[in-house]
Amino acid sequence: MHHKNRRFNRNKGKRQNPTIKTRKKNSLSNERKLFDKYKKDLGEDYLLNDIIELAYPKIQTTIDILVSSKPSDVLKDLHIFLLDTINTGLNQKSILCSFLGIEDDDFIIDELYLLIKEGLIDLDDENDYRLTTKGQLFLENQKFIPETSNEEFVFYVDGLTKELTTEKVSKTFCQNKLTNLVNVNHEFIQENWFNINSIFSKVNKEEKEIIELSNYKRSIVKKPFVVYEKIYALIYYPKEEEGKKIQIKAYNKSLNLLKKTTNSLNEQFSKNPFLFDFSDEGEILNEFKDIIEKSKELNLKKDRLTGNYKDISTFEHKELISDALLTATSKVYIESPWIRRATSNYIKAMEVFLNRENTKLFIAYGIDSSFRNKPHEETFEKIKNLQVRFPKKLKIYHLPTHFKSKFSDRSGTHRKILIKDNEFYIKGSFNWLSYAGEKGRNYAVEEGTQFFDNVETFWEKIFQEYQLEL
């Protein structure tokens, strides 16, 4: 219901014979259905006093992602066939080519390089192929090597509840626009990473999952923008005002109850009694609008980078983590989703750092608890050896395990953070413990930002967020 010339006021008297007004006669149907069906939905103590047509904000967001998916059955069978063939003794390239009746530049030979890269086979001292332990398990379990590709993923963020959905929004031209309260930026993507991955997998019938953002700073393909969809707010007044509050229920255009939206509207209305007043009149309302605008400006300022900082390019990260470990005097924190072979580049530097007096090294890792994301065995063993030597100085946190006892809705980390003493901290897309960042070979562009102010506060923020002991 559109209230053009009167302010919605919780203190006004209730109409004993409520009416339904609308600017468009053809929209009377849905409102009449809602009124007739739900007028006594809250019992005899409440009166359905208003039905308001609203333009509800949803933020359309498009991100660039690296995706892992199941390969074709042909490719899966080829990998298993090659492993099985090598396992039977046909373990030389020339013998394999002769057996298969192919040239040594055939595409099948390229798949051998992939098997080496995945750690399923390696070369012995005589340059013959041989299956690794991982390869043996792969063959026994008839597994497959996931294919990776770049994709764009479009989803919508609820402008009040932050709920994520992939269901396309049907735009509305209703003028009663609710204020969007959510700012979708890179930090939002990081904080909601697991939910984003979950809805992506669900919409792809669990056959795909997101491995990584393609590029941290440019992962949001275009600036997120608000689109509005039509919903209906049913406003119930208590017949006896003492001890009872006005209640709101929200329905979509299909007349289905929106539970989360209902809760959010009730919460917003309790904070702002003018939530449903869309007129331009009234001094109090204008004052309230001024407060909203100032709040928006404040939030924008908070989102901007402040203080002393600089951007970090791909190949600068490797030097920065080595320098942090070799020159820090008190504490270093490293957080990364994975621990891979690349971590071995820093084992010696970790040892140098831990040998100093009064130093502490914190390593937090783990995107989830799945077998495929477990640490590289040999490298992790070296880290554990350091922990045995320096039990009070090296703290290792497997965050999926830690979160189980602390947070019911967290399953791991996708953040990449490095903190050195109170000198600086770095946030970005560089996987500190799984990406070598070497020049002279194919690489992904990884960027970050190095901050020099409020470092001590950032230490406290991380440890309070995760409930760790600093």
Secondary structure by P-SEA (a helix, b strand, c coil): ccccccccccccccccbbbbbbccccaaaaaaaaaacccccccccccccbbbbbbbbbbbbbbbbbbbbbccaaaaaaaaaaaaaaaaccccaaaaaaaaccccccaaaaaaaaaaaaccbbbccccbbbbcaaaaaaaaabbbbbbbbbbbbbbccccccccccccccccccccccccccccccaaaaaaaaaaaaaaaaaaacccccccccccccccccccbbbbbbbbbbbbbbbcccccccbbbbbbcccccccaaaaaaaaaaaaacccccccccccaaaaaaaaaaaaaaaaaaaaaccccbbbbbcccaaaaaaaaaaaccccbbbbbbccccccccccaaaaaaaaaccbbbbbbbbbcccccccccaaaaaaaaaaaaaaccccbbbbcccccccccccccccccbbbbbcccccccccccccccccccccccccbbbbbbbccaaaaaaaaaaaaacccc
